[in-house]
Amino acid sequence: MDTSLSGALAALSNDLATLVETAGATVVAVEGRDRIGSSGFFLRTDTVVTADHAVESNDVQIVYPDGRTAPARVTGRDPATDVALLTVDSAGPTPLVHAGSSDVHTGAIALAVARDDDGDIEAAMGIVGTVSGAWRTWRGGDMDSFIRADLSLYPRFSGSPLVDAAGRLIGMNTWGLSRRQALVVPAATIRRISDALGSRGRIARGYLGIAMQGIELPAGWGGGSGVIALGVAPDGPAARAGLIVGDIITALAGRRIGDSDDVQSVLDAGSVGTSAAVGLLRGGKPLELNVTIGERPSSDDE
């Protein structure tokens, strides 16, 4: 083998190992559920961020790089973006520097760094597979950008940091936002959500109190599409407004409704407490109701 090539590969290998070690100093194992746990990393010296879907109890233990265990308190969580914040009593390491949104590019080298339940470091390397614009999760969480890493994420990698070749935080890896693939919660989203959670402990989002499903309307009912109410929560905002099971919502707050994503686009934090007109079909006949949008409980989607 060409000695210059061999030397370059050795240097690259050493650099990657150093990068994993440096990023790993901020990474802990998180034991927050009965089955396989997750990872997390220090967002601030007293705060660990991890994947919300992997925290099923407020009785959480973290495992430091040296194998030491310590309790952590769940001080904020947002299932819609899969972000949970854990507060620890003893000061942790200096957190990772965050990459700016303009620094994250498709095709760039990326590393995921996790820890197992003994505190041993784990790593996976690949590239940033996709970077695109802002999007909304199926639970109504607003993401600053869509990022997917093209690498293998093993069972404890949910909640782990994804870093670039400069060791900067791209975001948090998670299996909690899609049933088909692991995605990345961008660093900008983590900062925004953590700031909001720090003041309230949760994220306010609008709530109607209905289970819904998209439906195509027959030509005799005007055609197009809407969402049908499959269930209505007792004493929820929709029930109080008079909406019943079987009603088909075609408009909300002046916006045309074709599917559940359209409903979610209305139910942002600013909608809580506002009055909205609901255009619907009941037995094929048009009807309009007024609903006061509530604040969604953490266990509900709409």
Secondary structure, 3 states (H helix, E strand, C coil): CCHHHHHHHHHHHHHHHHHHHHHHCCEEEEECCCCCCEEEEEEECCEEEEEHHHCCCCCEEEECCCCCEEEEEEEEEECCCCEEEEECCCCCCCCCCECCHHHCCCCCEEEEEEECCCCCEEEEEEEEEEEECCEECCCCCEECCEEEEECCCCHHHCCCEEEECCCCEEEEEECCCCCCCCEEEEHHHHHHHHHHHHHHCCCCCEECCEEEEEEECCHHHCCCEEEEEEEECCCCHHHHHCCCCCCEEEEECCEECCCHHHHHHHCCHHHCCCEEEEEEEECCEEEEEEEECEECCCCCCC
